[in-house]
Amino acid sequence: MGKGNHHANSDQRLGIILLLILSALLLVSNPQRGAAAQPKSAVTVPLVSAEVSPIDEMGISDDAYAAVRRPPGDGPFPAVIFLHGGLGHTSMERLCKDAMTGSTHARFLAWGYVTVNATRRDISHDPQDRGVVEDTLAIVRKVKQLPYVDPDSVVLYGGSGGGTLALEVGGKAKLAAVAAGEPATIIYMGMFTKEHRAEGSLIAADRLKEFINADVETLYTPKLRAHTRRKLAEIQCPVLILHGDQHWLRRFNLDVFVPEMKTLGKSVEVRIYPGENHGFYWGRSKNPAMPLKANQDAHGFFREHIKTQPKPIRCIADQAAPG
């Protein structure tokens, strides 16, 4: 009986030793296994309450208006004007909602900027209608007149259709900097016109196929090159391009547009976010860390060029939305 217990205890000790050795080997072969036991922090968005930062509605015209929020205090503050994508305009209700809970909008407010979530006239009938530039210039002028904004610290942050609009306005207004997320430069360069529109769709199917498959240099004719260079010559502020590596616009932006800017001696930086598709710069991504990185990159870029530096809001609401 005692001898049996002795063998049983020996076998048990041997089993424990073997288990410990096996566990050690697994950790060495896969270090992440040990890290998995640690809670992984989620990417969150600091939501500033309406009590801390109420929304003011800024009106320019029936088609051009904005939802404005500012940090507590009298300022002066830097201001970032957000230009949504697409060819249309949106409602004040939607602008206010995004100003409150949009991840990009919320972050910049929390970081200490006046946030101006703006819209402009619908140009879905004609992508080359430059009335949108006049609308946005009017918004820029009004933002610069706000008593709590430093007029030398106003920047633009636009995406897609709003990204190319930000570049156009950057050639017409005195701005500290522009950040453009995957700008639809096919509009800027004059490649996409009302002749390429289709009923009920953004781009006619044959033109879209051409954009996706054709050689970019073939579409970028000498006439369009001259047109583009005339417009680019007007840009005086530094530009940051935020780009994923999935959408077909990358060929137009990275192979043609950015090289043209550099050829003309314009100050342009490009940040690439692998695996990201169109719209990630607004927070639409399967990996919330990437939009956060894009926002942080734009924030850092703006700080290099604005006169008045933002100061983070200290009294942030306890709420946090997913990034």
Buried (B, 14 or more C-beta within 10 A) or exposed (E): EEEEEEEEEEEEEEEEEEEEEEEEEEEEEEEEEEEEEEEEEEBBBBBBEEEBBEBBEBEBEEBBBBBBBBBEEEBBBBBBBBBBBBBBBBEBEBBBBBBBEBBBBBBBBBBBBBBBBBBBBBBBEBBEBEBBBBBBBBBBEBBBEBEEBBBBBBBBBBBBBBBBBBBBBBBBBEBBBBBBBBBBBBBBBBBBEEEBBEEEEBBBEEBBEBBEEEEBEEBBEEEBBEBBBEBBEEBEBBBBBBBBEBBBBBBBBBEBBBEBBEEEEBBBBBBEBEEBBBBBBBBEBEBBEBBBBBBEBBBEBBBEBBEBEBEEBEEBBEEBBEB
